[in-house]
Amino acid sequence: MAKKKKAVLPVAMCDVAGCERVAAYGFRERIYVTNDDSLAKEFIMGDVPNWCKYHDAEQRPLYANKIGDYVPHSA
């Protein structure tokens, strides 16, 4: 019986222009969609940027007023 190979997940990189560091954080924006046919709250994913620890202080304020979640990346 063959062993299963471990899944290799791609490493997220910093999305700041010119930066080649590995991402430490990201933000997943939720955009709520209104639909008259459904009573359920529906949403789509909006902007999904990633950034490294070096750019964290300048990137977080850009998403402070948006609805979504900060996502820590494990390194």
HTML snippet that shows the backbone in 3Dmol.js (N, CA, C, O; Angstrom):
<script src="https://3Dmol.org/build/3Dmol-min.js"></script>
<div id="view" style="width:600px;height:400px;position:relative"></div>
<script>
const pdb = `
ATOM      1  N   MET A   1       0.832  -1.178   0.000  1.00  0.00           N
ATOM      2  CA  MET A   1       0.000   0.000   0.000  1.00  0.00           C
ATOM      3  C   MET A   1       0.881   1.246   0.000  1.00  0.00           C
ATOM      4  O   MET A   1       1.759   1.388   0.851  1.00  0.00           O
ATOM      5  N   ALA A   2       0.650   2.135  -0.939  1.00  0.00           N
ATOM      6  CA  ALA A   2       1.473   3.339  -1.077  1.00  0.00           C
ATOM      7  C   ALA A   2       1.141   4.354   0.005  1.00  0.00           C
ATOM      8  O   ALA A   2      -0.013   4.510   0.404  1.00  0.00           O
ATOM      9  N   LYS A   3       2.180   5.042   0.471  1.00  0.00           N
ATOM     10  CA  LYS A   3       1.969   6.086   1.463  1.00  0.00           C
ATOM     11  C   LYS A   3       1.389   7.316   0.781  1.00  0.00           C
ATOM     12  O   LYS A   3       1.711   7.635  -0.364  1.00  0.00           O
ATOM     13  N   LYS A   4       0.527   7.992   1.524  1.00  0.00           N
ATOM     14  CA  LYS A   4      -0.016   9.241   1.004  1.00  0.00           C
ATOM     15  C   LYS A   4       1.027  10.333   1.150  1.00  0.00           C
ATOM     16  O   LYS A   4       1.709  10.426   2.170  1.00  0.00           O
ATOM     17  N   LYS A   5       1.141  11.151   0.126  1.00  0.00           N
ATOM     18  CA  LYS A   5       2.057  12.281   0.202  1.00  0.00           C
ATOM     19  C   LYS A   5       1.372  13.416   0.948  1.00  0.00           C
ATOM     20  O   LYS A   5       0.165  13.620   0.821  1.00  0.00           O
ATOM     21  N   LYS A   6       2.163  14.155   1.734  1.00  0.00           N
ATOM     22  CA  LYS A   6       1.620  15.309   2.432  1.00  0.00           C
ATOM     23  C   LYS A   6       1.309  16.392   1.416  1.00  0.00           C
ATOM     24  O   LYS A   6       2.040  16.585   0.445  1.00  0.00           O
ATOM     25  N   ALA A   7       0.224  17.085   1.653  1.00  0.00           N
ATOM     26  CA  ALA A   7      -0.143  18.193   0.769  1.00  0.00           C
ATOM     27  C   ALA A   7       0.860  19.327   0.942  1.00  0.00           C
ATOM     28  O   ALA A   7       1.205  19.698   2.064  1.00  0.00           O
ATOM     29  N   VAL A   8       1.312  19.861  -0.153  1.00  0.00           N
ATOM     30  CA  VAL A   8       2.244  20.981  -0.118  1.00  0.00           C
ATOM     31  C   VAL A   8       1.451  22.247  -0.417  1.00  0.00           C
ATOM     32  O   VAL A   8       0.981  22.457  -1.535  1.00  0.00           O
ATOM     33  N   LEU A   9       1.315  23.079   0.598  1.00  0.00           N
ATOM     34  CA  LEU A   9       0.574  24.317   0.425  1.00  0.00           C
ATOM     35  C   LEU A   9       1.526  25.416  -0.022  1.00  0.00           C
ATOM     36  O   LEU A   9       2.645  25.507   0.483  1.00  0.00           O
ATOM     37  N   PRO A  10       1.101  26.247  -0.956  1.00  0.00           N
ATOM     38  CA  PRO A  10       1.975  27.332  -1.393  1.00  0.00           C
ATOM     39  C   PRO A  10       2.185  28.339  -0.271  1.00  0.00           C
ATOM     40  O   PRO A  10       1.289  28.569   0.541  1.00  0.00           O
ATOM     41  N   VAL A  11       3.355  28.929  -0.228  1.00  0.00           N
ATOM     42  CA  VAL A  11       3.682  29.924   0.786  1.00  0.00           C
ATOM     43  C   VAL A  11       3.180  31.277   0.299  1.00  0.00           C
ATOM     44  O   VAL A  11       3.492  31.702  -0.813  1.00  0.00           O
ATOM     45  N   ALA A  12       2.402  31.946   1.138  1.00  0.00           N
ATOM     46  CA  ALA A  12       1.897  33.275   0.775  1.00  0.00           C
ATOM     47  C   ALA A  12       3.031  34.286   0.888  1.00  0.00           C
ATOM     48  O   ALA A  12       3.797  34.284   1.852  1.00  0.00           O
ATOM     49  N   MET A  13       3.118  35.140  -0.109  1.00  0.00           N
ATOM     50  CA  MET A  13       4.156  36.168  -0.125  1.00  0.00           C
ATOM     51  C   MET A  13       3.514  37.526   0.147  1.00  0.00           C
ATOM     52  O   MET A  13       2.310  37.702  -0.038  1.00  0.00           O
ATOM     53  N   CYS A  14       4.325  38.478   0.584  1.00  0.00           N
ATOM     54  CA  CYS A  14       3.870  39.836   0.852  1.00  0.00           C
ATOM     55  C   CYS A  14       3.425  40.476  -0.455  1.00  0.00           C
ATOM     56  O   CYS A  14       4.126  40.389  -1.464  1.00  0.00           O
ATOM     57  N   ASP A  15       2.259  41.118  -0.440  1.00  0.00           N
ATOM     58  CA  ASP A  15       1.700  41.745  -1.637  1.00  0.00           C
ATOM     59  C   ASP A  15       2.120  43.201  -1.818  1.00  0.00           C
ATOM     60  O   ASP A  15       1.711  43.839  -2.789  1.00  0.00           O
ATOM     61  N   VAL A  16       2.931  43.742  -0.902  1.00  0.00           N
ATOM     62  CA  VAL A  16       3.408  45.111  -1.049  1.00  0.00           C
ATOM     63  C   VAL A  16       4.411  45.135  -2.200  1.00  0.00           C
ATOM     64  O   VAL A  16       5.301  44.288  -2.281  1.00  0.00           O
ATOM     65  N   ALA A  17       4.254  46.110  -3.083  1.00  0.00           N
ATOM     66  CA  ALA A  17       5.100  46.200  -4.278  1.00  0.00           C
ATOM     67  C   ALA A  17       6.582  46.226  -3.918  1.00  0.00           C
ATOM     68  O   ALA A  17       7.019  47.028  -3.093  1.00  0.00           O
ATOM     69  N   GLY A  18       7.339  45.347  -4.543  1.00  0.00           N
ATOM     70  CA  GLY A  18       8.781  45.292  -4.354  1.00  0.00           C
ATOM     71  C   GLY A  18       9.245  44.458  -3.168  1.00  0.00           C
ATOM     72  O   GLY A  18      10.449  44.268  -2.992  1.00  0.00           O
ATOM     73  N   CYS A  19       8.332  43.959  -2.358  1.00  0.00           N
ATOM     74  CA  CYS A  19       8.710  43.157  -1.188  1.00  0.00           C
ATOM     75  C   CYS A  19       8.685  41.677  -1.559  1.00  0.00           C
ATOM     76  O   CYS A  19       7.754  41.208  -2.214  1.00  0.00           O
ATOM     77  N   GLU A  20       9.707  40.953  -1.138  1.00  0.00           N
ATOM     78  CA  GLU A  20       9.779  39.526  -1.436  1.00  0.00           C
ATOM     79  C   GLU A  20       9.818  38.686  -0.170  1.00  0.00           C
ATOM     80  O   GLU A  20      10.304  37.555  -0.187  1.00  0.00           O
ATOM     81  N   ARG A  21       9.304  39.236   0.932  1.00  0.00           N
ATOM     82  CA  ARG A  21       9.273  38.502   2.196  1.00  0.00           C
ATOM     83  C   ARG A  21       8.042  37.594   2.247  1.00  0.00           C
ATOM     84  O   ARG A  21       7.077  37.790   1.509  1.00  0.00           O
ATOM     85  N   VAL A  22       8.098  36.608   3.123  1.00  0.00           N
ATOM     86  CA  VAL A  22       6.965  35.701   3.337  1.00  0.00           C
ATOM     87  C   VAL A  22       5.899  36.437   4.146  1.00  0.00           C
ATOM     88  O   VAL A  22       6.222  37.151   5.095  1.00  0.00           O
ATOM     89  N   ALA A  23       4.643  36.268   3.776  1.00  0.00           N
ATOM     90  CA  ALA A  23       3.544  36.946   4.460  1.00  0.00           C
ATOM     91  C   ALA A  23       3.378  36.420   5.876  1.00  0.00           C
ATOM     92  O   ALA A  23       3.510  35.223   6.129  1.00  0.00           O
ATOM     93  N   ALA A  24       3.085  37.332   6.792  1.00  0.00           N
ATOM     94  CA  ALA A  24       2.820  36.966   8.177  1.00  0.00           C
ATOM     95  C   ALA A  24       1.345  37.174   8.512  1.00  0.00           C
ATOM     96  O   ALA A  24       0.801  36.504   9.389  1.00  0.00           O
ATOM     97  N   TYR A  25       0.705  38.102   7.811  1.00  0.00           N
ATOM     98  CA  TYR A  25      -0.693  38.431   8.062  1.00  0.00           C
ATOM     99  C   TYR A  25      -1.418  38.644   6.738  1.00  0.00           C
ATOM    100  O   TYR A  25      -0.804  38.831   5.688  1.00  0.00           O
ATOM    101  N   GLY A  26      -2.731  38.610   6.825  1.00  0.00           N
ATOM    102  CA  GLY A  26      -3.561  38.900   5.666  1.00  0.00           C
ATOM    103  C   GLY A  26      -4.897  39.426   6.143  1.00  0.00           C
ATOM    104  O   GLY A  26      -5.182  39.436   7.340  1.00  0.00           O
ATOM    105  N   PHE A  27      -5.712  39.861   5.203  1.00  0.00           N
ATOM    106  CA  PHE A  27      -7.044  40.346   5.540  1.00  0.00           C
ATOM    107  C   PHE A  27      -8.020  39.788   4.529  1.00  0.00           C
ATOM    108  O   PHE A  27      -7.794  39.875   3.322  1.00  0.00           O
ATOM    109  N   ARG A  28      -9.101  39.217   5.017  1.00  0.00           N
ATOM    110  CA  ARG A  28     -10.133  38.652   4.157  1.00  0.00           C
ATOM    111  C   ARG A  28     -11.388  39.487   4.333  1.00  0.00           C
ATOM    112  O   ARG A  28     -12.067  39.395   5.356  1.00  0.00           O
ATOM    113  N   GLU A  29     -11.692  40.296   3.340  1.00  0.00           N
ATOM    114  CA  GLU A  29     -12.844  41.187   3.415  1.00  0.00           C
ATOM    115  C   GLU A  29     -14.125  40.430   3.086  1.00  0.00           C
ATOM    116  O   GLU A  29     -14.163  39.647   2.137  1.00  0.00           O
ATOM    117  N   ARG A  30     -15.176  40.667   3.875  1.00  0.00           N
ATOM    118  CA  ARG A  30     -16.496  40.079   3.610  1.00  0.00           C
ATOM    119  C   ARG A  30     -17.393  41.168   3.044  1.00  0.00           C
ATOM    120  O   ARG A  30     -17.561  42.224   3.655  1.00  0.00           O
ATOM    121  N   ILE A  31     -17.961  40.911   1.889  1.00  0.00           N
ATOM    122  CA  ILE A  31     -18.894  41.841   1.273  1.00  0.00           C
ATOM    123  C   ILE A  31     -20.258  41.170   1.291  1.00  0.00           C
ATOM    124  O   ILE A  31     -20.457  40.129   0.665  1.00  0.00           O
ATOM    125  N   TYR A  32     -21.191  41.770   2.008  1.00  0.00           N
ATOM    126  CA  TYR A  32     -22.519  41.183   2.124  1.00  0.00           C
ATOM    127  C   TYR A  32     -23.320  41.443   0.860  1.00  0.00           C
ATOM    128  O   TYR A  32     -23.324  42.554   0.330  1.00  0.00           O
ATOM    129  N   VAL A  33     -23.990  40.416   0.388  1.00  0.00           N
ATOM    130  CA  VAL A  33     -24.766  40.475  -0.840  1.00  0.00           C
ATOM    131  C   VAL A  33     -26.242  40.432  -0.480  1.00  0.00           C
ATOM    132  O   VAL A  33     -26.676  39.562   0.275  1.00  0.00           O
ATOM    133  N   THR A  34     -27.003  41.356  -1.011  1.00  0.00           N
ATOM    134  CA  THR A  34     -28.441  41.325  -0.767  1.00  0.00           C
ATOM    135  C   THR A  34     -29.103  40.547  -1.891  1.00  0.00           C
ATOM    136  O   THR A  34     -28.835  40.770  -3.071  1.00  0.00           O
ATOM    137  N   ASN A  35     -29.965  39.638  -1.499  1.00  0.00           N
ATOM    138  CA  ASN A  35     -30.644  38.791  -2.466  1.00  0.00           C
ATOM    139  C   ASN A  35     -32.089  38.642  -2.010  1.00  0.00           C
ATOM    140  O   ASN A  35     -32.342  38.133  -0.919  1.00  0.00           O
ATOM    141  N   ASP A  36     -33.026  39.073  -2.819  1.00  0.00           N
ATOM    142  CA  ASP A  36     -34.441  39.008  -2.445  1.00  0.00           C
ATOM    143  C   ASP A  36     -34.965  37.573  -2.385  1.00  0.00           C
ATOM    144  O   ASP A  36     -35.971  37.319  -1.723  1.00  0.00           O
ATOM    145  N   ASP A  37     -34.314  36.641  -3.054  1.00  0.00           N
ATOM    146  CA  ASP A  37     -34.782  35.258  -3.106  1.00  0.00           C
ATOM    147  C   ASP A  37     -34.386  34.442  -1.875  1.00  0.00           C
ATOM    148  O   ASP A  37     -34.933  33.362  -1.653  1.00  0.00           O
ATOM    149  N   SER A  38     -33.452  34.939  -1.080  1.00  0.00           N
ATOM    150  CA  SER A  38     -32.924  34.159   0.034  1.00  0.00           C
ATOM    151  C   SER A  38     -33.028  34.938   1.335  1.00  0.00           C
ATOM    152  O   SER A  38     -32.767  36.141   1.368  1.00  0.00           O
ATOM    153  N   LEU A  39     -33.407  34.256   2.400  1.00  0.00           N
ATOM    154  CA  LEU A  39     -33.456  34.878   3.714  1.00  0.00           C
ATOM    155  C   LEU A  39     -32.109  34.758   4.433  1.00  0.00           C
ATOM    156  O   LEU A  39     -31.863  35.434   5.433  1.00  0.00           O
ATOM    157  N   ALA A  40     -31.263  33.907   3.921  1.00  0.00           N
ATOM    158  CA  ALA A  40     -29.949  33.706   4.549  1.00  0.00           C
ATOM    159  C   ALA A  40     -29.041  34.885   4.235  1.00  0.00           C
ATOM    160  O   ALA A  40     -29.143  35.502   3.175  1.00  0.00           O
ATOM    161  N   LYS A  41     -28.146  35.188   5.183  1.00  0.00           N
ATOM    162  CA  LYS A  41     -27.160  36.226   4.930  1.00  0.00           C
ATOM    163  C   LYS A  41     -26.090  35.633   4.022  1.00  0.00           C
ATOM    164  O   LYS A  41     -25.453  34.636   4.361  1.00  0.00           O
ATOM    165  N   GLU A  42     -25.909  36.241   2.903  1.00  0.00           N
ATOM    166  CA  GLU A  42     -24.916  35.750   1.955  1.00  0.00           C
ATOM    167  C   GLU A  42     -23.802  36.775   1.836  1.00  0.00           C
ATOM    168  O   GLU A  42     -24.031  37.975   1.982  1.00  0.00           O
ATOM    169  N   PHE A  43     -22.609  36.301   1.572  1.00  0.00           N
ATOM    170  CA  PHE A  43     -21.500  37.219   1.367  1.00  0.00           C
ATOM    171  C   PHE A  43     -20.518  36.625   0.377  1.00  0.00           C
ATOM    172  O   PHE A  43     -20.480  35.416   0.146  1.00  0.00           O
ATOM    173  N   ILE A  44     -19.731  37.512  -0.197  1.00  0.00           N
ATOM    174  CA  ILE A  44     -18.650  37.093  -1.080  1.00  0.00           C
ATOM    175  C   ILE A  44     -17.353  37.617  -0.489  1.00  0.00           C
ATOM    176  O   ILE A  44     -17.358  38.552   0.311  1.00  0.00           O
ATOM    177  N   MET A  45     -16.264  37.022  -0.879  1.00  0.00           N
ATOM    178  CA  MET A  45     -14.964  37.470  -0.403  1.00  0.00           C
ATOM    179  C   MET A  45     -14.474  38.593  -1.304  1.00  0.00           C
ATOM    180  O   MET A  45     -14.507  38.478  -2.530  1.00  0.00           O
ATOM    181  N   GLY A  46     -14.026  39.662  -0.697  1.00  0.00           N
ATOM    182  CA  GLY A  46     -13.508  40.791  -1.444  1.00  0.00           C
ATOM    183  C   GLY A  46     -11.998  40.731  -1.517  1.00  0.00           C
ATOM    184  O   GLY A  46     -11.413  39.698  -1.845  1.00  0.00           O
ATOM    185  N   ASP A  47     -11.385  41.840  -1.209  1.00  0.00           N
ATOM    186  CA  ASP A  47      -9.945  41.991  -1.264  1.00  0.00           C
ATOM    187  C   ASP A  47      -9.263  40.970  -0.348  1.00  0.00           C
ATOM    188  O   ASP A  47      -9.706  40.774   0.784  1.00  0.00           O
ATOM    189  N   VAL A  48      -8.207  40.326  -0.810  1.00  0.00           N
ATOM    190  CA  VAL A  48      -7.509  39.317  -0.006  1.00  0.00           C
ATOM    191  C   VAL A  48      -5.998  39.557  -0.024  1.00  0.00           C
ATOM    192  O   VAL A  48      -5.246  38.710  -0.506  1.00  0.00           O
ATOM    193  N   PRO A  49      -5.548  40.696   0.494  1.00  0.00           N
ATOM    194  CA  PRO A  49      -4.110  40.976   0.491  1.00  0.00           C
ATOM    195  C   PRO A  49      -3.372  40.260   1.624  1.00  0.00           C
ATOM    196  O   PRO A  49      -3.969  39.886   2.633  1.00  0.00           O
ATOM    197  N   ASN A  50      -2.090  40.083   1.439  1.00  0.00           N
ATOM    198  CA  ASN A  50      -1.199  39.515   2.455  1.00  0.00           C
ATOM    199  C   ASN A  50      -0.020  40.462   2.621  1.00  0.00           C
ATOM    200  O   ASN A  50       0.368  41.152   1.678  1.00  0.00           O
ATOM    201  N   TRP A  51       0.550  40.493   3.828  1.00  0.00           N
ATOM    202  CA  TRP A  51       1.726  41.322   4.043  1.00  0.00           C
ATOM    203  C   TRP A  51       2.615  40.704   5.102  1.00  0.00           C
ATOM    204  O   TRP A  51       2.170  39.892   5.914  1.00  0.00           O
ATOM    205  N   CYS A  52       3.880  41.099   5.083  1.00  0.00           N
ATOM    206  CA  CYS A  52       4.885  40.560   6.008  1.00  0.00           C
ATOM    207  C   CYS A  52       4.875  41.359   7.316  1.00  0.00           C
ATOM    208  O   CYS A  52       4.188  42.375   7.420  1.00  0.00           O
ATOM    209  N   LYS A  53       5.632  40.899   8.305  1.00  0.00           N
ATOM    210  CA  LYS A  53       5.713  41.586   9.594  1.00  0.00           C
ATOM    211  C   LYS A  53       6.278  42.992   9.421  1.00  0.00           C
ATOM    212  O   LYS A  53       5.888  43.910  10.143  1.00  0.00           O
ATOM    213  N   TYR A  54       7.189  43.167   8.472  1.00  0.00           N
ATOM    214  CA  TYR A  54       7.824  44.457   8.236  1.00  0.00           C
ATOM    215  C   TYR A  54       6.803  45.511   7.797  1.00  0.00           C
ATOM    216  O   TYR A  54       6.916  46.675   8.182  1.00  0.00           O
ATOM    217  N   HIS A  55       5.810  45.116   6.994  1.00  0.00           N
ATOM    218  CA  HIS A  55       4.808  46.047   6.476  1.00  0.00           C
ATOM    219  C   HIS A  55       3.503  46.058   7.277  1.00  0.00           C
ATOM    220  O   HIS A  55       2.548  46.722   6.875  1.00  0.00           O
ATOM    221  N   ASP A  56       3.442  45.342   8.392  1.00  0.00           N
ATOM    222  CA  ASP A  56       2.214  45.225   9.173  1.00  0.00           C
ATOM    223  C   ASP A  56       1.682  46.579   9.641  1.00  0.00           C
ATOM    224  O   ASP A  56       0.486  46.844   9.513  1.00  0.00           O
ATOM    225  N   ALA A  57       2.535  47.427  10.173  1.00  0.00           N
ATOM    226  CA  ALA A  57       2.104  48.714  10.731  1.00  0.00           C
ATOM    227  C   ALA A  57       1.503  49.635   9.674  1.00  0.00           C
ATOM    228  O   ALA A  57       0.618  50.430   9.992  1.00  0.00           O
ATOM    229  N   GLU A  58       1.954  49.550   8.445  1.00  0.00           N
ATOM    230  CA  GLU A  58       1.407  50.425   7.411  1.00  0.00           C
ATOM    231  C   GLU A  58       0.201  49.820   6.689  1.00  0.00           C
ATOM    232  O   GLU A  58      -0.587  50.558   6.097  1.00  0.00           O
ATOM    233  N   GLN A  59       0.039  48.493   6.724  1.00  0.00           N
ATOM    234  CA  GLN A  59      -1.073  47.857   6.013  1.00  0.00           C
ATOM    235  C   GLN A  59      -2.352  47.756   6.829  1.00  0.00           C
ATOM    236  O   GLN A  59      -3.436  47.919   6.270  1.00  0.00           O
ATOM    237  N   ARG A  60      -2.270  47.495   8.125  1.00  0.00           N
ATOM    238  CA  ARG A  60      -3.483  47.326   8.949  1.00  0.00           C
ATOM    239  C   ARG A  60      -4.414  48.534   8.916  1.00  0.00           C
ATOM    240  O   ARG A  60      -5.627  48.350   8.815  1.00  0.00           O
ATOM    241  N   PRO A  61      -3.898  49.769   8.996  1.00  0.00           N
ATOM    242  CA  PRO A  61      -4.821  50.914   8.951  1.00  0.00           C
ATOM    243  C   PRO A  61      -5.622  51.010   7.647  1.00  0.00           C
ATOM    244  O   PRO A  61      -6.699  51.605   7.637  1.00  0.00           O
ATOM    245  N   LEU A  62      -5.126  50.446   6.570  1.00  0.00           N
ATOM    246  CA  LEU A  62      -5.841  50.482   5.297  1.00  0.00           C
ATOM    247  C   LEU A  62      -7.130  49.663   5.339  1.00  0.00           C
ATOM    248  O   LEU A  62      -8.049  49.908   4.557  1.00  0.00           O
ATOM    249  N   TYR A  63      -7.198  48.696   6.247  1.00  0.00           N
ATOM    250  CA  TYR A  63      -8.353  47.795   6.326  1.00  0.00           C
ATOM    251  C   TYR A  63      -9.123  47.953   7.630  1.00  0.00           C
ATOM    252  O   TYR A  63      -9.990  47.133   7.933  1.00  0.00           O
ATOM    253  N   ALA A  64      -8.825  48.985   8.403  1.00  0.00           N
ATOM    254  CA  ALA A  64      -9.451  49.170   9.711  1.00  0.00           C
ATOM    255  C   ALA A  64     -10.955  49.393   9.626  1.00  0.00           C
ATOM    256  O   ALA A  64     -11.676  49.013  10.548  1.00  0.00           O
ATOM    257  N   ASN A  65     -11.449  49.993   8.556  1.00  0.00           N
ATOM    258  CA  ASN A  65     -12.876  50.306   8.445  1.00  0.00           C
ATOM    259  C   ASN A  65     -13.639  49.301   7.588  1.00  0.00           C
ATOM    260  O   ASN A  65     -14.810  49.523   7.281  1.00  0.00           O
ATOM    261  N   LYS A  66     -13.007  48.217   7.203  1.00  0.00           N
ATOM    262  CA  LYS A  66     -13.670  47.210   6.367  1.00  0.00           C
ATOM    263  C   LYS A  66     -14.135  46.038   7.221  1.00  0.00           C
ATOM    264  O   LYS A  66     -13.574  45.772   8.284  1.00  0.00           O
ATOM    265  N   ILE A  67     -15.152  45.350   6.756  1.00  0.00           N
ATOM    266  CA  ILE A  67     -15.684  44.187   7.465  1.00  0.00           C
ATOM    267  C   ILE A  67     -14.924  42.952   6.986  1.00  0.00           C
ATOM    268  O   ILE A  67     -14.853  42.683   5.787  1.00  0.00           O
ATOM    269  N   GLY A  68     -14.366  42.218   7.920  1.00  0.00           N
ATOM    270  CA  GLY A  68     -13.616  41.025   7.556  1.00  0.00           C
ATOM    271  C   GLY A  68     -12.780  40.542   8.721  1.00  0.00           C
ATOM    272  O   GLY A  68     -13.022  40.915   9.868  1.00  0.00           O
ATOM    273  N   ASP A  69     -11.801  39.717   8.426  1.00  0.00           N
ATOM    274  CA  ASP A  69     -10.961  39.114   9.456  1.00  0.00           C
ATOM    275  C   ASP A  69      -9.495  39.243   9.105  1.00  0.00           C
ATOM    276  O   ASP A  69      -9.110  39.083   7.947  1.00  0.00           O
ATOM    277  N   TYR A  70      -8.660  39.538  10.122  1.00  0.00           N
ATOM    278  CA  TYR A  70      -7.220  39.463   9.949  1.00  0.00           C
ATOM    279  C   TYR A  70      -6.841  37.997  10.071  1.00  0.00           C
ATOM    280  O   TYR A  70      -7.337  37.291  10.949  1.00  0.00           O
ATOM    281  N   VAL A  71      -5.980  37.552   9.208  1.00  0.00           N
ATOM    282  CA  VAL A  71      -5.601  36.140   9.167  1.00  0.00           C
ATOM    283  C   VAL A  71      -4.094  36.023   9.403  1.00  0.00           C
ATOM    284  O   VAL A  71      -3.300  36.462   8.571  1.00  0.00           O
ATOM    285  N   PRO A  72      -3.697  35.430  10.536  1.00  0.00           N
ATOM    286  CA  PRO A  72      -2.261  35.200  10.731  1.00  0.00           C
ATOM    287  C   PRO A  72      -1.809  33.990   9.910  1.00  0.00           C
ATOM    288  O   PRO A  72      -2.490  32.965   9.889  1.00  0.00           O
ATOM    289  N   HIS A  73      -0.681  34.105   9.244  1.00  0.00           N
ATOM    290  CA  HIS A  73      -0.119  32.981   8.482  1.00  0.00           C
ATOM    291  C   HIS A  73       0.901  32.299   9.369  1.00  0.00           C
ATOM    292  O   HIS A  73       1.701  32.964  10.027  1.00  0.00           O
ATOM    293  N   SER A  74       0.879  30.999   9.392  1.00  0.00           N
ATOM    294  CA  SER A  74       1.877  30.266  10.176  1.00  0.00           C
ATOM    295  C   SER A  74       3.127  30.105   9.331  1.00  0.00           C
ATOM    296  O   SER A  74       3.059  29.761   8.151  1.00  0.00           O
ATOM    297  N   ALA A  75       4.247  30.355   9.943  1.00  0.00           N
ATOM    298  CA  ALA A  75       5.502  30.253   9.198  1.00  0.00           C
ATOM    299  C   ALA A  75       6.304  29.072   9.645  1.00  0.00           C
ATOM    300  O   ALA A  75       7.393  28.832   9.123  1.00  0.00           O
TER     301      ALA A  75
END
`;
const viewer = $3Dmol.createViewer("view");
viewer.addModel(pdb, "pdb");
viewer.setStyle({}, {cartoon: {color: "spectrum"}});
viewer.zoomTo();
viewer.render();
</script>
